[in-house]
Amino acid sequence: MALIINGERVEDDELERVQARLVQQASNSGQPEWEAKDIGLDAFTKQMVSAQVLIRQEARERRGSVPKKEIDQELDRLSQEHGGEEAFREQLRASGLTEEEVKENIETGLNVDRLLDEVCAKLPEPAEEELRAHYEAHAEAFGLPERIRVSHIVKNVQG
């Protein structure tokens, strides 16, 4: 069932994409966050999407639009990071994204980053002791599960 958040509709296919991404991430990192919080995957997905939409809406309301020049600069940076313009366009085609969708994502990302900078600017930097205490109290969250890397080399020798 689609979500409606402050009049903005989030369709089921978007929820399904987010949920698939969450499951993929969980398969790489151990215990899924929704299990750690003791809620179901569907409820966790809805909470996560709702939070993202609310943050995006707040950023848009407070920050307005990002100048086109900044969006284009970020798009150029991404393009270079992905092997140049042609390679980047090929990756976009393979992923099913359009350049306009990427530009919208860039604008949203820049707006959210600025909102976070604005909100966090008034917060004091944590002291070294506070950081260490938090790490020690939550050390299990910072660890990765044991991993094994396996390689297999085959060489056919015809003789």
C-alpha angles and dihedrals in degrees: 000000000000120000124231113202117182089333094311113121120218110196126220093250090060090050090049092051092050091047092050090051091050092051090048092050092046092053088059099044113042123244112030116241093236090057091048088053090044096236132120124265093245093052092045091050091051091048092049095047091045091052092049092050093047092049091047091049092049092048091050092048095048101035104032119203126340116238112262090235092062092048091050091049091052091046089052091049091051090047092054091044089057098051103278136306098299094047090046093051090049090053090050091052091048092051094046094240125135124218089246091056090050091050090051090050090049092050091048091047093050091047093049091046090053092047091052091047089051095047095043096043091087094050118099119237110258117250120248090249092054091050092049092047091050092048093049092047091050103029093134090062091058097051128090123223117255111279134198125204116204127189130182124197119194124188121183113213115189113193 
